[in-house]
Amino acid sequence: MEPSESFPPTVAVPPVIPTQGAIPPVLTHPDAPHPGAARPRWRSVAFLMLVGFYPLILGVLSQFLQIGGASRGPALPPTIQGLILVCLESVAVFALFFGAGAWVGRPTRKELFWRPMRGWDWFWGALWSIGVRLGAVVVVYGALAPFLLVEALQSKSAGEAAAGPSIEERLQQFRPKLEALLEFDALADPIYLLLAITLLSFVTAGLREELWRAGFMAAVRDLLPRSWWIPRPRKPSEPWVRWQLRRRGPTLLVAGLAAVVFGLGHLPQGIGGVVLTGVVGFILALVMIGHRSLWAAVIAHGFFDASTFVLLAVIVWNKEWIQRMAPDLLKQLGM
């Protein structure tokens, strides 16, 4: 090879080490805030103040009105016109608060799990509505069963004179007070029932409350330390369950906080309503996160509420027969 055709000598280039803090860490955790949502933290705080505690304020206010005697009965009017007005009013007020919060907080569509609705969302939503109902009943009453059993044994050992409330009476105390929500006899009207299982279940309750949940979780995720969202590789010989808890811990925390606020928003329905809706809210949050879809949770929520109204309507239609065959059932339901 001629000297003129020789290649130039290779020059070693030292690696470029970025200045600490110059490049933000890449958040690849599946539940991390969207990397493009780099914004001042005060925006998420403002969004949380405007939207996040919206159901809590309504729940506490309704409870105080109920205690003070200012409550005018169930939250839902027994007339068709009144039901429509309440549904539209609830959606309009929420839209006002959510719109103001979104304008300030600037959450992204990915943070809100907002994407086009798919056919599978209806399938999974309907399926999860059954799972939510079964899961809530198992968790709530499964947790109460040991305490009720111990109390019953203590009452039995103390004798009849010192016996406390029966198990049925205790369960009645933890029953969600649905009579604070609506007048059951109104469901006997087919048009009222149709509005309850469509407009009320899927829009006023489903869409409004799940959009609130998505916004609340987006704001809380953004306020948590960024280091919490760094991927957690599995350590050698680490149990799979422990690794998942360590990896998904922040996600469970966010879903749990949303469930607590959501449950406290149902204070007028009693302690049973708070606990039950809190458990339902936690499961729906996991549905939303797991499917990365707002609509899966909205549809599951809608079917859950709609099936409840249908079951109550069937009981109302057959109230006389149930009164003869199982009068205690109507009493337990508050009818």
C-alpha positions as CSV (number, residue, x, y, z in Angstrom):
1,M,0.0,0.0,0.0
2,E,1.4,3.4,-1.0
3,P,1.9,6.0,1.8
4,S,-0.6,8.3,0.1
5,E,-3.3,5.7,0.5
6,S,-2.8,5.0,4.2
7,F,-5.6,5.8,6.6
8,P,-5.1,8.6,9.2
9,P,-4.2,7.4,12.6
10,T,-7.1,6.7,15.0
11,V,-7.6,9.3,17.6
12,A,-9.1,8.2,20.9
13,V,-12.0,10.4,21.9
14,P,-12.7,10.6,25.6
15,P,-16.3,9.8,26.7
16,V,-18.5,12.8,27.3
17,I,-19.8,12.8,30.9
18,P,-22.8,15.0,31.3
19,T,-23.0,17.4,34.1
20,Q,-25.0,16.1,37.1
21,G,-28.5,17.4,36.8
22,A,-28.2,18.6,33.2
23,I,-30.1,15.6,31.8
24,P,-33.2,14.5,33.7
25,P,-33.5,10.8,34.4
26,V,-35.5,8.8,31.9
27,L,-38.6,7.4,33.7
28,T,-39.4,4.1,32.2
29,H,-41.5,2.7,35.0
30,P,-44.8,1.7,33.5
31,D,-46.8,3.8,36.0
32,A,-44.6,6.8,36.0
33,P,-45.8,10.3,35.0
34,H,-45.5,11.0,31.3
35,P,-41.9,12.2,30.6
36,G,-43.3,15.0,28.5
37,A,-45.3,16.3,31.4
38,A,-42.3,18.3,32.8
39,R,-44.0,21.2,34.5
40,P,-43.7,23.1,37.8
41,R,-45.0,21.2,40.8
42,W,-47.2,24.1,41.7
43,R,-49.4,23.3,38.8
44,S,-50.1,19.8,40.1
45,V,-50.8,21.3,43.6
46,A,-53.3,23.7,42.1
47,F,-55.0,20.9,40.1
48,L,-55.2,18.8,43.3
49,M,-56.8,21.7,45.2
50,L,-59.3,22.4,42.5
51,V,-60.2,18.9,41.5
52,G,-58.6,16.3,43.8
53,F,-60.6,17.1,47.0
54,Y,-63.9,17.9,45.1
55,P,-65.7,14.7,46.3
56,L,-64.4,15.1,49.8
57,I,-65.8,18.6,50.1
58,L,-69.2,17.5,48.8
59,G,-69.3,14.5,51.1
60,V,-68.4,16.5,54.2
61,L,-70.9,19.2,53.3
62,S,-73.7,16.8,52.7
63,Q,-73.0,15.0,56.0
64,F,-73.1,18.3,57.9
65,L,-76.4,19.3,56.2
66,Q,-77.8,15.9,57.1
67,I,-76.7,16.1,60.8
68,G,-78.0,19.7,61.0
69,G,-81.4,18.7,59.7
70,A,-81.0,20.8,56.6
71,S,-81.1,17.7,54.3
72,R,-84.2,17.5,52.3
73,G,-84.2,13.7,51.9
74,P,-82.4,11.5,49.4
75,A,-79.8,13.1,47.1
76,L,-81.7,12.1,44.0
77,P,-85.2,13.5,43.4
78,P,-88.0,10.9,42.9
79,T,-89.2,12.6,39.7
80,I,-87.9,12.2,36.2
81,Q,-87.4,15.9,35.7
82,G,-85.6,16.3,39.0
83,L,-83.3,13.4,38.2
84,I,-82.3,14.9,34.9
85,L,-81.7,18.3,36.4
86,V,-79.5,16.8,39.2
87,C,-77.5,14.8,36.7
88,L,-76.9,17.7,34.4
89,E,-76.1,20.0,37.3
90,S,-73.6,17.6,38.8
91,V,-71.8,17.2,35.4
92,A,-71.8,20.9,34.8
93,V,-70.4,21.8,38.2
94,F,-67.7,19.1,37.9
95,A,-66.9,20.2,34.3
96,L,-66.3,23.8,35.7
97,F,-63.9,22.6,38.4
98,F,-62.2,20.1,36.2
99,G,-61.8,22.5,33.3
100,A,-60.3,25.2,35.6
101,G,-58.0,22.6,37.2
102,A,-56.9,21.2,33.8
103,W,-56.2,24.7,32.5
104,V,-53.9,25.3,35.5
105,G,-52.5,21.8,36.0
106,R,-52.0,20.9,32.3
107,P,-52.3,17.1,32.7
108,T,-51.6,15.1,29.5
109,R,-53.9,12.6,27.9
110,K,-51.6,9.8,28.7
111,E,-51.6,10.8,32.4
112,L,-55.4,10.7,32.3
113,F,-55.4,7.4,30.5
114,W,-57.5,9.1,27.8
115,R,-57.4,7.3,24.5
116,P,-60.0,6.3,21.9
117,M,-62.6,3.9,23.2
118,R,-62.3,0.4,21.9
119,G,-64.7,-2.5,21.7
120,W,-62.6,-4.5,24.2
121,D,-63.2,-1.7,26.8
122,W,-66.9,-2.7,26.8
123,F,-66.0,-6.4,27.3
124,W,-63.5,-5.8,30.0
125,G,-65.7,-3.2,31.7
126,A,-68.7,-5.5,31.9
127,L,-66.5,-8.3,33.2
128,W,-64.8,-6.1,35.7
129,S,-68.1,-4.8,37.0
130,I,-68.8,-8.4,38.2
131,G,-65.3,-8.6,39.7
132,V,-65.6,-5.3,41.4
133,R,-68.9,-6.3,43.1
134,L,-67.6,-9.7,44.2
135,G,-64.3,-8.2,45.3
136,A,-65.9,-5.5,47.4
137,V,-68.3,-7.9,49.2
138,V,-65.5,-10.4,49.9
139,V,-63.0,-7.7,51.2
140,V,-65.5,-5.7,53.3
141,Y,-67.5,-8.5,54.9
142,G,-64.5,-10.9,55.0
143,A,-62.7,-8.3,57.1
144,L,-65.7,-7.8,59.3
145,A,-66.4,-11.5,59.9
146,P,-63.6,-12.2,62.4
147,F,-64.6,-9.2,64.6
148,L,-68.2,-10.0,64.5
149,L,-67.5,-13.6,65.4
150,V,-65.3,-12.6,68.4
151,E,-68.0,-10.2,69.5
152,A,-70.6,-12.9,69.3
153,L,-68.5,-15.3,71.3
154,Q,-67.8,-12.7,74.0
155,S,-71.5,-11.9,74.2
156,K,-72.4,-15.5,74.5
157,S,-69.9,-16.1,77.3
158,A,-71.1,-13.0,79.2
159,G,-74.7,-14.3,79.2
160,E,-77.9,-13.1,77.7
161,A,-78.2,-10.2,80.2
162,A,-74.9,-8.7,79.0
163,A,-75.3,-9.7,75.4
164,G,-74.7,-6.9,72.9
165,P,-76.1,-6.3,69.5
166,S,-76.6,-9.4,67.3
167,I,-74.6,-10.1,64.2
168,E,-77.5,-9.0,62.0
169,E,-77.7,-5.7,63.9
170,R,-74.0,-5.2,63.5
171,L,-74.2,-5.9,59.8
172,Q,-77.0,-3.4,59.6
173,Q,-74.8,-0.8,61.0
174,F,-72.2,-1.4,58.3
175,R,-74.8,-1.5,55.5
176,P,-74.5,1.3,52.9
177,K,-77.4,3.7,53.5
178,L,-78.7,3.7,49.9
179,E,-81.9,5.3,51.2
180,A,-79.8,8.5,51.5
181,L,-79.2,8.3,47.8
182,L,-82.6,7.7,46.3
183,E,-86.2,6.8,47.0
184,F,-86.5,3.1,46.1
185,D,-90.1,3.4,44.9
186,A,-89.1,5.8,42.2
187,L,-87.4,2.9,40.4
188,A,-90.8,1.4,39.8
189,D,-91.2,3.9,36.9
190,P,-89.6,2.4,33.8
191,I,-88.5,5.8,32.4
192,Y,-86.9,6.7,35.8
193,L,-85.1,3.4,35.9
194,L,-83.9,3.8,32.3
195,L,-82.4,7.2,33.1
196,A,-80.8,5.7,36.3
197,I,-79.1,2.9,34.4
198,T,-77.9,5.1,31.5
199,L,-77.5,8.8,32.3
200,L,-76.9,8.5,36.0
201,S,-74.8,5.3,35.9
202,F,-72.5,5.9,32.9
203,V,-72.3,9.7,32.7
204,T,-73.0,11.3,36.1
205,A,-71.3,8.5,38.1
206,G,-69.1,6.6,35.7
207,L,-67.5,9.3,33.5
208,R,-67.5,12.1,36.0
209,E,-66.1,10.0,38.9
210,E,-63.5,8.1,36.9
211,L,-62.3,11.3,35.2
212,W,-61.9,12.7,38.7
213,R,-60.0,9.6,39.7
214,A,-57.7,9.8,36.7
215,G,-57.0,13.5,37.4
216,F,-56.4,12.9,41.1
217,M,-53.9,10.1,40.5
218,A,-52.1,12.2,37.8
219,A,-51.6,15.0,40.2
220,V,-50.5,12.8,43.1
221,R,-48.1,10.9,40.8
222,D,-46.5,14.1,39.7
223,L,-46.0,15.3,43.3
224,L,-44.3,12.1,44.5
225,P,-40.5,11.9,44.4
226,R,-39.2,11.1,40.9
227,S,-36.9,8.5,42.4
228,W,-39.9,6.4,43.3
229,W,-40.6,5.8,39.6
230,I,-37.2,4.5,38.7
231,P,-37.5,0.9,37.5
232,R,-36.8,-1.7,40.2
233,P,-34.9,-4.7,38.9
234,R,-35.5,-7.9,40.7
235,K,-32.7,-8.8,43.1
236,P,-31.1,-12.3,43.1
237,S,-33.2,-14.7,45.2
238,E,-35.8,-12.0,45.9
239,P,-39.3,-13.5,46.1
240,W,-41.5,-12.5,43.2
241,V,-44.3,-11.1,45.5
242,R,-41.9,-8.9,47.4
243,W,-40.4,-7.6,44.2
244,Q,-43.8,-6.7,42.8
245,L,-44.7,-4.9,46.0
246,R,-41.5,-2.9,45.9
247,R,-42.0,-2.3,42.2
248,R,-45.7,-1.4,42.3
249,G,-45.6,0.2,45.8
250,P,-46.0,3.8,44.5
251,T,-48.9,2.7,42.2
252,L,-50.7,1.1,45.1
253,L,-50.2,4.2,47.2
254,V,-51.7,6.5,44.5
255,A,-54.7,4.1,44.0
256,G,-55.1,3.9,47.8
257,L,-55.1,7.6,48.3
258,A,-57.7,8.1,45.6
259,A,-59.8,5.3,47.2
260,V,-59.7,7.0,50.6
261,V,-60.9,10.4,49.2
262,F,-63.5,8.7,47.0
263,G,-64.9,6.8,50.0
264,L,-65.0,9.8,52.2
265,G,-67.0,11.6,49.5
266,H,-69.9,9.1,50.3
267,L,-70.2,10.0,54.0
268,P,-74.0,10.5,53.8
269,Q,-74.3,6.7,53.1
270,G,-72.8,5.9,56.5
271,I,-69.6,4.1,57.5
272,G,-70.6,1.1,55.4
273,G,-71.0,3.3,52.3
274,V,-67.6,4.9,52.9
275,V,-65.8,1.6,53.3
276,L,-67.6,-0.1,50.4
277,T,-67.1,2.7,47.9
278,G,-63.5,3.0,49.0
279,V,-62.8,-0.6,48.2
280,V,-64.7,-0.2,44.9
281,G,-62.7,2.9,44.1
282,F,-59.4,1.1,44.8
283,I,-60.3,-1.8,42.4
284,L,-61.5,0.7,39.7
285,A,-58.2,2.6,40.0
286,L,-56.3,-0.7,39.4
287,V,-58.6,-1.4,36.5
288,M,-57.8,2.0,35.0
289,I,-54.0,1.6,35.5
290,G,-53.9,-2.0,34.5
291,H,-55.7,-1.5,31.2
292,R,-54.2,2.0,30.6
293,S,-57.7,3.1,29.8
294,L,-60.1,5.6,31.4
295,W,-62.9,3.9,29.5
296,A,-62.4,0.5,30.9
297,A,-63.0,2.0,34.4
298,V,-65.9,4.2,33.3
299,I,-67.7,1.2,31.7
300,A,-67.0,-1.0,34.7
301,H,-68.3,1.7,37.0
302,G,-71.4,2.2,34.9
303,F,-72.3,-1.4,34.8
304,F,-71.7,-1.7,38.5
305,D,-74.1,1.1,39.3
306,A,-76.6,0.1,36.6
307,S,-76.8,-3.5,37.9
308,T,-77.4,-2.1,41.4
309,F,-80.4,-0.1,40.2
310,V,-81.8,-3.0,38.3
311,L,-81.6,-5.3,41.4
312,L,-83.3,-2.6,43.5
313,A,-86.0,-2.2,40.9
314,V,-86.7,-5.9,40.8
315,I,-87.1,-5.8,44.6
316,V,-89.4,-2.8,44.4
317,W,-91.6,-4.5,41.8
318,N,-91.9,-7.6,44.0
319,K,-92.0,-5.8,47.3
320,E,-95.4,-7.3,48.4
321,W,-94.2,-10.9,47.7
322,I,-90.9,-10.3,49.4
323,Q,-92.8,-8.7,52.4
324,R,-94.7,-12.0,52.8
325,M,-91.7,-14.4,52.2
326,A,-88.7,-12.5,53.6
327,P,-89.7,-9.3,55.5
328,D,-86.3,-9.0,57.1
329,L,-84.7,-8.5,53.7
330,L,-86.6,-5.3,53.1
331,K,-85.6,-4.1,56.6
332,Q,-82.0,-4.8,55.9
333,L,-82.1,-2.8,52.7
334,G,-83.7,0.1,54.4
335,M,-87.1,-0.2,52.5
